[in-house]
Amino acid sequence: MLEYVFTDVQNASVFYQGDKATIYLPENNTTEECLTHELLHLFIETKEIIVCDLIEGLIREKVLLNQVLSNDLVSHMTNCINHIKMLPIFIEMGYDKKDFLADSLENKCEISFAKEINKKFRFLFIYNKSAIDLFIGKYFAIKADVSDIDYSKQLLILSETDEKLYDILDSFWTKWLKYDIEKNDSVTYWSDDFAGDFITILGDWMRKKIMI
């Protein structure tokens, strides 16, 4: 069952549970592209891909990760993970990639912002939890961006800020890009549990660090 609800919210969203889904749409600013975007979220859900649910569930289970990674970041990460698989379908349907998101053409991480993350990330042996959250969020935002903006300098700054954390994120992202959602095979997935490994290694990176 699919229900459409027009509200005064600024951005569209979709909620699904079992065989029922509700798409919430801005009542004064809904476009065909906006609706298609939310329907593609549901399409990805029908593929029964466990990656996002697994990441979210494991983060919530692990006390340290749950304390460091904000709810907004986890939601942002899973959105970006889905978006990179939705975009080719959106384009194949005949839409322009600039209409994929309301902020499709906006810079997701200015060089000055990346430098600010670098500046706040660590002081001596003490790590800044907020900066870690921003580091991860901006990495995913850049990688899922649909614009033609060159983010090479920003990514270099993030890598130089903490090479190990950057490599953890990059390893997961590379494996996700190679994962074929049309040939979703749980046996194949579990032979290389890259989402589970991602959270485990991320937790290992955080362990024994002093964070404020």
C-alpha positions in Angstrom: 0.0 0.0 0.0 1.4 3.4 -1.0 0.1 6.7 0.4 1.0 10.2 -0.5 0.8 13.0 2.1 1.2 16.7 1.3 2.7 18.6 4.2 4.3 22.0 4.9 7.8 20.3 5.2 10.5 21.7 3.0 11.9 18.4 1.8 10.2 15.3 0.6 10.7 12.0 2.5 9.5 8.4 2.5 8.6 6.1 5.4 8.1 2.4 4.9 7.3 -0.5 7.1 6.3 -3.9 6.0 4.1 -3.6 2.9 3.0 0.0 3.7 4.8 3.1 2.5 4.1 6.8 2.9 5.7 9.5 0.8 5.6 13.0 2.4 5.7 15.8 -0.2 6.0 19.6 0.1 2.5 20.8 -0.7 3.7 24.0 -2.5 6.9 22.7 -4.1 6.5 19.2 -5.4 7.9 18.2 -8.8 7.8 15.1 -10.9 11.5 14.7 -10.2 11.0 15.0 -6.5 8.3 12.3 -6.5 10.5 10.1 -8.7 13.4 10.5 -6.3 11.3 9.2 -3.4 9.9 6.3 -5.5 13.5 5.3 -6.2 14.1 5.1 -2.5 11.3 2.6 -2.4 12.7 0.8 -5.4 16.0 0.3 -3.6 14.1 -1.0 -0.6 12.4 -3.6 -2.8 15.9 -5.0 -3.6 16.2 -6.0 0.0 19.7 -4.8 0.2 20.9 -5.1 3.8 23.8 -2.7 3.7 22.1 0.4 5.1 20.1 -1.5 7.7 23.2 -3.3 8.8 25.3 -0.2 9.1 22.6 1.6 11.1 21.9 -1.4 13.3 25.5 -2.1 14.1 26.2 1.6 14.9 23.3 1.6 17.4 24.5 -1.6 19.0 28.0 -0.3 19.6 28.1 2.1 22.5 31.2 4.0 21.4 30.0 4.5 17.8 26.6 5.5 19.1 28.1 8.1 21.3 30.3 9.6 18.5 28.2 9.4 15.4 25.1 11.6 15.5 21.6 10.4 14.3 21.8 13.0 11.6 25.1 11.6 10.3 23.8 8.0 10.2 20.8 9.1 8.3 23.0 11.2 5.9 25.4 8.2 5.4 22.6 5.8 4.4 21.0 8.4 2.2 24.3 8.9 0.3 24.8 5.2 0.1 21.3 4.8 -1.5 21.7 7.9 -3.7 24.7 6.7 -5.6 22.8 3.6 -6.7 19.6 5.6 -7.4 21.2 8.2 -9.6 22.0 6.1 -12.7 18.4 4.8 -12.7 17.1 8.4 -12.4 19.2 9.4 -15.4 18.2 6.3 -17.4 14.5 7.3 -16.9 15.3 10.5 -18.8 15.8 13.0 -16.0 18.6 15.5 -15.7 21.0 14.8 -12.8 20.7 18.4 -11.7 17.1 17.7 -10.7 18.0 14.6 -8.6 18.2 16.7 -5.4 17.2 20.2 -4.5 20.8 21.1 -3.8 22.3 19.1 -6.7 24.5 21.9 -8.0 25.6 23.2 -4.6 29.1 22.7 -3.3 28.9 20.0 -0.6 32.2 20.9 1.0 34.1 24.2 0.3 37.9 24.0 0.7 37.7 26.4 3.6 35.3 24.0 5.4 37.6 21.0 4.8 40.4 23.1 6.3 38.3 23.9 9.3 37.7 20.2 9.9 41.4 19.7 9.7 42.0 22.5 12.2 39.5 21.2 14.8 40.0 17.4 14.3 42.7 16.8 16.8 44.8 18.7 19.4 47.8 16.7 20.4 46.2 13.3 21.4 42.7 14.6 21.9 40.1 14.1 19.2 37.1 16.3 18.6 33.9 14.3 18.2 32.1 17.0 16.3 35.0 17.2 13.8 35.0 13.4 13.3 31.2 13.6 12.6 31.8 16.3 10.1 34.7 14.5 8.5 32.6 11.4 7.8 29.6 13.4 6.7 31.6 15.5 4.2 33.3 12.4 2.8 30.0 10.8 2.0 28.5 14.1 0.7 31.4 14.5 -1.7 31.4 11.0 -2.9 27.6 11.0 -3.5 27.6 14.5 -5.1 26.0 14.6 -8.6 27.6 17.9 -9.7 30.7 18.3 -11.8 32.6 20.1 -8.9 36.2 19.0 -8.5 36.6 18.0 -4.9 40.2 16.7 -5.2 41.6 19.4 -2.9 39.0 18.8 -0.3 39.5 15.0 -0.3 43.3 15.5 -0.1 42.8 17.7 3.0 40.6 15.1 4.6 43.1 12.4 3.8 45.9 14.5 5.3 43.8 15.1 8.4 43.6 11.4 9.2 44.8 9.0 6.6 43.6 5.9 8.4 40.0 7.2 8.9 39.9 8.3 5.2 41.1 4.9 4.0 38.4 3.1 6.1 35.7 5.2 4.5 37.2 4.9 1.0 37.5 1.1 1.2 33.8 0.8 2.1 32.8 3.2 -0.6 34.8 1.5 -3.3 33.3 -1.9 -2.5 29.8 -0.4 -2.4 30.3 1.1 -5.9 31.2 -2.3 -7.2 28.2 -4.0 -5.6 25.5 -4.8 -8.2 22.1 -4.2 -6.7 20.4 -6.0 -9.6 22.3 -9.2 -8.7 21.7 -9.0 -5.0 22.7 -12.3 -3.6 23.0 -12.8 0.1 25.5 -15.6 -0.2 27.7 -13.4 -2.4 27.3 -10.5 0.0 28.2 -12.4 3.2 31.3 -13.8 1.5 32.6 -10.2 1.8 30.6 -8.5 4.5 32.0 -5.1 3.6 29.4 -3.2 5.6 30.0 -5.2 8.8 33.7 -4.9 8.3 33.4 -1.2 7.8 31.6 -0.7 11.1 34.0 -3.1 12.9 37.1 -1.3 11.6 35.6 2.1 12.2 35.0 1.1 15.8 38.6 -0.2 16.1 39.8 3.2 14.9 37.9 5.0 17.6 38.8 2.6 20.4 41.4 3.9 22.9 41.2 7.4 21.5 40.4 10.3 23.8 37.5 12.2 22.3 35.7 15.3 23.6 
